[in-house]
Amino acid sequence: MRTRPLKVALLGCGVVGSEVARIMTTHADDLAARIGAPVELAGVAVRRPSKVREGIDPALITTDATALVKRGDIDVVIEVIGGIEPARTLITTAFEHGASVVSANKALLAEDGAALHAAAESQGRDLYYEAAVAGAIPLVRPLRESLAGDKVNRVLGIVNGTTNFILDRMDTSGAGYSEALDEATALGYAEADPTADVEGFDAAAKAAILAGIAFHTRVRIGEVHREGITEVTAADIASARRMGCTVKLLAICERAADGNSVTARVHPAMIPLSHPLASVREAYNAVFIEADAAGQLMFYGPGAGGPPTASAVLGDLVAVCRNKLSETTGPGESAYTRLPVSPMGEVVTRYHISLDVADKPGVLAQVATVFAEQGVSIDTVRQQSRPDSQETGGEASLVVVTHRAPDAALSATVEALRKLDTVRGVASIMRVEGE
Ligand code: HSE
């Protein structure tokens, strides 16, 4: 074993960074044995230097992250500060000054992954980011390496723990969205400003990264169709239950049937209780992958939190250090297919539509005609007169589930339904996936 240590700079020492530092210290011998050389924490860049950081030598702490990555003796930079800047500049500066990079920064990779990969490649460095998608769950390396000989057609994932916790609570307790969000906040699952999670931004960044790796192409976060969970109601969840389904916020990346384009989207959807993703409870994550030869695979585990995310960071650190010692680099970006990302309107899916309609002759036929005019085939219809139908002038609830059709045709159908006098309201619309 080499005795001269590999030097590591840590950018950020919050929930994840402090766990990375702790495990680097407590598991130092095992890490050295696995890598073939000791690894030494050579500097830690933080914003608040006065904060007490147990187990970290205060002499390593600095507020000057730029000087740290420019030192020239650093072998690996671990970036766990998040956000676009200064992370992007620090990573590219690290490459220029001889370091490889391990990052957990999903927002940056989903926004500018291609440029970062190009910068790493031009300098002969590694860029690893297992921790950017679904915390501890191995996904990036299985897709990039284990499945490199297969053809992945679909990735369907629950990649945001906060929203899964909220939807799970709504499902199990019948709570409304706000009540379930309050519980998630009280338990520390949701942040004080939950926008990134509940509006689907976090999941969309992960979808962009997964789609790019799975389909050997480039997908940026702006190309991912995104809908959050804030409009999901207790009635939607109850309706899903009646259909033998549950509601999940899904990240769905698909290769078109003709293989010439891809789609990436994040939205709430009903999935059958028999689907493996339906059993993913609380704040857990899971990703379901469909590939030509492998068939169906599911990866499951904790998608957030200090120790799980640190596990993924340290796995990357070991891989990058091994590459350094062998004077090589791991697989870089594989984006040779350059497939266009189709808009949401071209996605083929199914809708569950719940309508409040007038309960009188001809209404069902009128509604069915609207579907027919848009070329949307109906799978099932359930109609129930309201108990107070006589007082409301005759009102019924109508639940229509469609066969698969382009999203544009399905949303045009809903628009046309809203214009019918006999349709008093569209109570809920949700896509149905996973069948
Ligand atoms: N906020 C994310 C979640 C974890 O709730 O899953 C970090 O991506």
Boltz pocket constraint, residues with backbone or C-beta under 6 A from the ligand:
constraints:
  - pocket:
      binder: B
      contacts: [[A, 132], [A, 159], [A, 160], [A, 161], [A, 162], [A, 163], [A, 189], [A, 197], [A, 202], [A, 283], [A, 303], [A, 304], [A, 305]]
      max_distance: 6.0
